Amino acid sequence: MAESRIPLQLTDSWTPPASIDEARARARERFKSRLAAGEKIGECGCGDEQVVGPDDGSPAEQVVGIRFPDSGRVYYFRPGHEELRAGDWVVVATSRGSEAGRVVLAPHQVRQAMLQGELGTVSRRLDDSDVGLMEAQRRGEAAAIRLFGERARSRRLAVKPITADASFDGAAMTINYSVPDRERQPDAAALRDLAQQLARELGSRVELRQVGPRDEARLLGGLGRCGRTLCCSSWLPVFPEISMSMAKNQDLPLNPSKVSGVCGRLLCCLSYENDQYRQMKAVMPKLGQPIETPAGPGMVISIHLMKELVTVRLDDDKAEITYSAGELGLGSSGVKATAAQAPAAPSEASNARAAVVDQESASPAGEGQSEAAPKRRRRRRGGRKSVPAS
């Protein structure tokens, strides 16, 4: 069946856009006009005024999601009388004073039961005059970091300056620092005196905040092992819980230096595909396991979990053939082929024990030598001779 195409009708007053930004602006205006007219636009449901959250009887609140430059989390505020959309920079009142943030979630309805704390209100949208004020505050942050480093060295405080964050109105300044040596924590009284001295010299309220290695990497930014910007400094809202077992599930080296990020902690991306690997390992065969194939019995010598491919070495002619999981009957129903018509696959506890047994049996042993026989030790020259026990 041929695809039907509707020709584009161009009017005499239509002019091509001069840039991509102009084309996007025109598209937004067309979308808003159609939405204001009550026209159904696809299946997005933008004009349905759907309320986010379960219908528990609590009233709904019109909120807008805002993200600040020094935080990956999204905070909710009342939009007020401003007509906001995603991407706008606004000024909001917080406990640290007036701060500039960016709208990441357009105004929408949310149940009050899902909101924690009191909602603030967006003061206004940033204009051209505010850009110069933000540049001045940014230059003041760099000067505050240099001053903090000089005063900390003069007081012999073992701290490392990280970043400084000034409020939009300049009334407060938050300086983040780290302690390279955990065992040498600076004195709290000395830090209070340092904060008071910096407040007098900077002319604003100063708060000193100690951060850990992960927060240090998030604030400073950088490139990860993959060559991309760090997830924590670009889009990751909160740090996930990571363990070394995630690296083991993904068949990665268990050396901490190989699976650690620039912060010295385990990579956050280990948690991204951990569930998929765990689910696939539950139904896929294991290395060295006998298996039945369409070409005859064989043994698994290689597995590609994400592509669901299994490489089998046949017992008859020693040929190596790669099968997909579907060809071997592997899936959610369980592993089809087992060793010598053995019963169902063992549980996780027995799998762990079997892995230990495989490692022990894989240790080199001489031909005709019992595995239980003790190994001979080479005697060092000049070393102390062992005295047999009586």
C-alpha positions as CSV (number, residue, x, y, z in Angstrom):
1,M,0.0,0.0,0.0
2,A,1.5,3.3,-1.1
3,E,2.1,5.9,1.6
4,S,-0.2,8.9,1.2
5,R,1.5,12.3,1.6
6,I,-0.2,15.6,2.2
7,P,1.4,18.4,0.2
8,L,2.5,21.5,2.2
9,Q,0.4,24.5,1.5
10,L,2.5,27.7,1.5
11,T,0.8,31.1,1.6
12,D,2.2,34.3,0.1
13,S,2.9,35.8,3.5
14,W,5.0,32.8,4.7
15,T,8.7,33.3,4.9
16,P,11.3,30.7,5.7
17,P,12.9,31.0,9.2
18,A,16.3,32.6,9.4
19,S,17.6,30.2,12.0
20,I,16.8,27.1,14.0
21,D,15.8,29.2,17.0
22,E,13.3,31.1,15.0
23,A,11.8,27.9,13.7
24,R,11.5,26.5,17.2
25,A,9.8,29.8,18.3
26,R,7.3,29.5,15.5
27,A,6.6,25.9,16.4
28,R,6.0,26.9,20.0
29,E,3.6,29.7,19.0
30,R,1.6,27.3,16.8
31,F,1.5,24.7,19.6
32,K,0.2,27.3,22.1
33,S,-2.4,28.6,19.7
34,R,-3.7,25.2,19.0
35,L,-3.7,24.3,22.7
36,A,-5.5,27.6,23.6
37,A,-8.2,26.8,21.0
38,G,-8.9,23.5,22.7
39,E,-7.6,21.4,19.8
40,K,-6.4,17.9,20.6
41,I,-2.7,17.6,20.0
42,G,-1.6,14.0,19.5
43,E,-1.9,11.8,22.6
44,C,0.1,14.0,25.0
45,G,-2.8,15.1,27.0
46,C,-1.3,18.6,27.6
47,G,-4.7,20.3,27.9
48,D,-6.4,17.7,30.0
49,E,-5.1,19.3,33.3
50,Q,-4.2,15.9,34.7
51,V,-3.2,15.9,38.3
52,V,0.1,14.1,39.2
53,G,-0.3,11.8,42.2
54,P,-2.9,9.3,43.5
55,D,-6.4,10.6,44.0
56,D,-6.4,10.6,47.8
57,G,-8.8,13.5,48.1
58,S,-6.1,16.1,48.9
59,P,-6.3,19.3,46.9
60,A,-4.1,20.0,43.9
61,E,-1.4,22.7,43.6
62,Q,0.0,24.4,40.6
63,V,3.8,24.0,40.7
64,V,6.8,24.4,38.5
65,G,10.0,22.4,38.8
66,I,13.3,24.4,39.2
67,R,16.8,23.1,39.3
68,F,19.7,25.2,40.7
69,P,23.2,25.2,39.3
70,D,24.8,23.7,42.4
71,S,22.2,20.9,42.8
72,G,20.9,18.1,40.6
73,R,17.6,17.8,42.5
74,V,14.4,19.4,41.3
75,Y,12.6,21.8,43.7
76,Y,9.0,22.9,43.4
77,F,7.7,26.4,43.6
78,R,4.4,28.2,42.8
79,P,4.7,29.9,39.4
80,G,2.8,33.0,40.5
81,H,1.7,35.3,37.8
82,E,4.5,34.5,35.5
83,E,3.9,32.4,32.3
84,L,6.8,30.0,32.5
85,R,8.0,27.2,30.3
86,A,10.9,24.8,30.4
87,G,14.3,26.5,29.9
88,D,13.4,29.8,31.5
89,W,15.7,31.3,34.2
90,V,13.9,32.7,37.2
91,V,14.6,34.2,40.6
92,V,13.1,32.5,43.7
93,A,13.3,33.2,47.4
94,T,14.9,30.5,49.5
95,S,16.3,30.1,53.0
96,R,19.7,31.3,51.6
97,G,18.2,34.4,50.0
98,S,17.3,35.1,46.4
99,E,18.7,32.5,44.1
100,A,18.6,32.0,40.3
101,G,17.3,28.7,38.9
102,R,16.2,27.1,35.7
103,V,12.8,25.8,35.0
104,V,13.0,22.1,34.1
105,L,9.3,21.1,34.6
106,A,6.6,23.3,33.1
107,P,3.7,24.3,35.4
108,H,1.4,21.4,36.2
109,Q,-0.9,20.1,38.9
110,V,0.5,18.1,41.8
111,R,-1.3,16.6,44.8
112,Q,-0.3,18.4,48.0
113,A,0.2,15.1,49.7
114,M,3.2,14.5,47.4
115,L,4.9,17.8,48.3
116,Q,7.2,18.1,51.3
117,G,7.7,21.4,53.1
118,E,6.3,24.8,52.3
119,L,6.1,26.0,48.7
120,G,7.8,29.2,47.7
121,T,6.8,31.5,44.9
122,V,8.7,32.5,41.8
123,S,9.6,36.1,42.2
124,R,10.2,37.0,38.6
125,R,11.9,35.9,35.3
126,L,15.4,36.9,34.6
127,D,15.9,39.7,32.2
128,D,19.0,41.2,30.5
129,S,20.0,43.3,33.5
130,D,20.1,40.2,35.6
131,V,22.8,38.7,33.4
132,G,25.3,41.3,34.5
133,L,24.5,40.7,38.1
134,M,25.0,37.0,37.7
135,E,28.4,37.6,36.1
136,A,29.4,39.9,39.0
137,Q,28.4,37.2,41.5
138,R,30.4,34.6,39.6
139,R,33.5,36.8,39.8
140,G,32.9,37.2,43.5
141,E,32.8,33.5,44.0
142,A,36.2,33.0,42.5
143,A,37.6,35.8,44.7
144,A,36.0,34.1,47.8
145,I,37.6,30.8,47.0
146,R,41.1,32.4,46.7
147,L,40.6,34.3,50.0
148,F,39.4,31.2,51.8
149,G,42.5,29.2,50.7
150,E,44.8,32.0,51.9
151,R,43.1,32.4,55.3
152,A,43.0,28.6,55.8
153,R,46.7,28.2,55.0
154,S,47.6,31.1,57.4
155,R,45.7,29.2,60.1
156,R,47.3,25.9,59.1
157,L,44.0,24.2,58.5
158,A,44.2,21.1,56.4
159,V,41.2,21.9,54.1
160,K,40.9,22.0,50.4
161,P,38.7,24.7,48.8
162,I,36.2,23.3,46.3
163,T,33.6,25.9,45.1
164,A,31.8,28.9,46.4
165,D,28.1,29.6,45.7
166,A,26.7,33.1,46.2
167,S,23.1,33.9,46.5
168,F,21.5,36.0,43.7
169,D,21.3,39.1,45.9
170,G,24.8,38.6,47.4
171,A,23.5,38.4,51.0
172,A,25.0,34.9,51.6
173,M,28.0,32.9,50.4
174,T,28.3,29.1,50.8
175,I,31.9,27.8,50.5
176,N,32.4,24.1,50.0
177,Y,35.6,22.4,51.1
178,S,36.9,18.9,51.6
179,V,39.4,17.3,54.1
180,P,42.1,15.3,52.3
181,D,43.0,13.4,55.4
182,R,40.0,12.0,57.3
183,E,41.9,11.5,60.4
184,R,42.9,15.1,60.7
185,Q,39.6,16.9,60.9
186,P,39.9,20.7,61.4
187,D,38.9,22.2,64.7
188,A,35.3,23.4,64.8
189,A,36.2,26.5,66.7
190,A,38.9,27.4,64.2
191,L,36.3,27.0,61.3
192,R,33.8,29.3,63.1
193,D,36.5,31.9,63.5
194,L,37.5,31.6,59.9
195,A,33.8,32.0,58.8
196,Q,33.5,35.1,60.8
197,Q,36.7,36.6,59.4
198,L,35.5,35.8,55.8
199,A,32.1,37.4,56.5
200,R,33.8,40.6,57.6
201,E,36.1,40.7,54.6
202,L,33.4,39.7,52.0
203,G,30.6,41.7,53.5
204,S,28.1,38.9,53.4
205,R,27.0,35.9,55.5
206,V,29.4,33.0,55.0
207,E,28.6,29.3,55.5
208,L,31.4,26.7,55.4
209,R,30.2,23.3,54.2
210,Q,32.3,20.1,54.2
211,V,31.6,17.7,51.3
212,G,32.7,14.2,50.5
213,P,34.5,12.8,47.5
214,R,31.4,12.2,45.5
215,D,30.1,15.8,46.1
216,E,33.5,17.1,45.3
217,A,33.4,15.5,41.9
218,R,29.9,16.7,41.3
219,L,30.8,20.3,42.1
220,L,34.1,20.4,40.1
221,G,32.9,18.3,37.2
222,G,35.1,16.5,34.7
223,L,35.2,13.6,32.3
224,G,34.6,10.0,33.3
225,R,36.2,6.8,31.9
226,C,33.7,6.8,29.1
227,G,34.9,10.2,27.9
228,R,31.6,11.9,28.7
229,T,30.8,14.5,31.3
230,L,30.3,13.1,34.8
231,C,26.8,11.9,35.4
232,C,26.7,13.4,38.9
233,S,27.6,16.9,37.5
234,S,25.3,16.8,34.5
235,W,22.0,15.0,35.1
236,L,22.1,12.5,38.0
237,P,19.8,13.9,40.7
238,V,20.9,11.7,43.6
239,F,23.7,9.2,44.1
240,P,22.6,5.5,43.8
241,E,23.6,2.8,46.2
242,I,26.5,0.9,44.7
243,S,28.2,-2.3,45.9
244,M,31.0,-4.5,44.6
245,S,28.5,-7.2,43.8
246,M,27.2,-5.1,40.9
247,A,30.6,-5.3,39.3
248,K,30.6,-9.1,39.8
249,N,27.2,-9.5,38.2
250,Q,28.5,-7.7,35.1
251,D,31.7,-9.7,34.9
252,L,33.9,-6.7,35.5
253,P,37.3,-6.9,37.2
254,L,36.9,-6.8,41.0
255,N,39.9,-4.5,41.3
256,P,38.6,-1.3,42.9
257,S,40.9,0.8,40.8
258,K,39.4,-0.6,37.7
259,V,35.7,0.1,38.6
260,S,36.2,3.5,40.4
261,G,35.5,6.9,39.1
262,V,37.4,10.2,39.4
263,C,36.1,10.6,43.0
264,G,37.8,7.3,44.1
265,R,34.4,5.6,44.7
266,L,32.7,2.9,42.8
267,L,31.2,4.1,39.4
268,C,27.6,5.2,39.6
269,C,27.0,3.6,36.2
270,L,27.4,0.2,37.7
271,S,23.8,0.5,38.9
272,Y,22.3,1.4,35.5
273,E,22.3,-2.1,34.0
274,N,22.7,-4.2,37.1
275,D,19.0,-5.4,37.1
276,Q,19.3,-6.5,33.5
277,Y,22.4,-8.5,34.1
278,R,20.9,-10.1,37.2
279,Q,17.8,-11.1,35.3
280,M,19.7,-12.4,32.3
281,K,22.1,-14.5,34.5
282,A,19.1,-16.2,36.1
283,V,18.0,-17.8,32.8
284,M,21.3,-18.0,30.8
285,P,23.7,-20.9,31.2
286,K,27.1,-20.7,32.9
287,L,30.5,-21.1,31.5
288,G,31.6,-24.7,31.3
289,Q,28.0,-26.0,31.6
290,P,27.0,-28.9,29.3
291,I,24.1,-28.0,27.1
292,E,22.0,-29.5,24.3
293,T,22.0,-27.7,21.0
294,P,20.3,-28.4,17.6
295,A,23.7,-29.8,16.4
296,G,24.2,-32.1,19.4
297,P,25.6,-31.9,22.9
298,G,28.3,-29.4,23.8
299,M,29.8,-27.2,26.4
300,V,29.3,-23.4,26.9
301,I,32.6,-21.6,26.3
302,S,31.4,-18.0,25.9
303,I,28.3,-15.9,26.8
304,H,27.2,-12.4,25.7
305,L,24.4,-11.5,28.1
306,M,23.2,-8.3,26.5
307,K,23.0,-9.8,23.0
308,E,21.7,-13.1,24.4
309,L,24.3,-15.1,22.5
310,V,25.9,-18.4,23.7
311,T,29.0,-19.9,22.1
312,V,29.0,-23.7,22.4
313,R,31.9,-26.2,21.6
314,L,30.4,-29.4,20.4
315,D,31.5,-32.7,21.9
316,D,31.6,-34.6,18.6
317,D,33.8,-32.5,16.2
318,K,34.9,-29.8,18.7
319,A,33.3,-27.1,16.4
320,E,32.4,-23.8,18.0
321,I,28.9,-22.5,17.1
322,T,27.2,-19.4,18.4
323,Y,23.5,-19.6,19.1
324,S,20.9,-17.1,20.2
325,A,19.0,-17.7,23.5
326,G,15.8,-18.5,21.5
327,E,17.5,-21.2,19.5
328,L,18.5,-23.0,22.7
329,G,15.1,-22.6,24.3
330,L,16.4,-20.2,27.0
331,G,14.0,-17.7,28.4
332,S,11.8,-16.8,31.3
333,S,10.6,-20.4,31.6
334,G,14.1,-21.5,32.7
335,V,17.2,-23.0,31.2
336,K,16.4,-25.9,28.9
337,A,19.8,-27.7,28.8
338,T,21.4,-28.9,32.0
339,A,24.3,-31.2,32.8
340,A,23.4,-34.9,31.8
341,Q,19.6,-34.4,32.2
342,A,20.1,-32.9,35.7
343,P,17.2,-31.3,37.5
344,A,16.4,-27.7,37.5
345,A,19.0,-25.0,37.8
346,P,20.4,-24.6,41.3
347,S,19.6,-21.8,43.6
348,E,21.8,-18.8,44.2
349,A,23.3,-20.3,47.4
350,S,24.3,-23.5,45.6
351,N,25.6,-21.5,42.6
352,A,27.9,-19.6,44.9
353,R,29.2,-22.9,46.4
354,A,29.6,-24.4,42.9
355,A,31.7,-21.5,41.9
356,V,34.0,-22.0,44.8
357,V,34.3,-25.7,44.0
358,D,35.1,-24.9,40.3
359,Q,37.8,-22.5,41.4
360,E,39.3,-25.1,43.7
361,S,39.2,-27.9,41.1
362,A,40.7,-25.5,38.5
363,S,43.9,-25.2,40.5
364,P,46.9,-26.9,38.8
365,A,47.7,-30.4,40.0
366,G,50.2,-32.9,38.8
367,E,49.1,-36.1,37.0
368,G,48.4,-38.8,39.4
369,Q,48.6,-36.4,42.4
370,S,45.7,-36.2,44.7
371,E,44.1,-32.8,45.2
372,A,44.1,-33.4,49.0
373,A,47.9,-34.0,49.0
374,P,49.8,-31.1,50.6
375,K,51.9,-28.9,48.3
376,R,55.7,-28.8,48.8
377,R,57.3,-25.5,49.8
378,R,60.5,-24.4,48.3
379,R,63.1,-23.7,51.0
380,R,64.8,-20.3,50.8
381,R,68.5,-20.1,50.8
382,G,69.8,-18.7,54.0
383,G,66.3,-19.0,55.6
384,R,65.5,-20.5,58.9
385,K,64.9,-24.2,58.8
386,S,61.6,-25.5,60.0
387,V,61.6,-27.6,63.1
388,P,59.1,-30.5,63.1
389,A,56.6,-30.6,65.8
390,S,57.1,-33.2,68.5
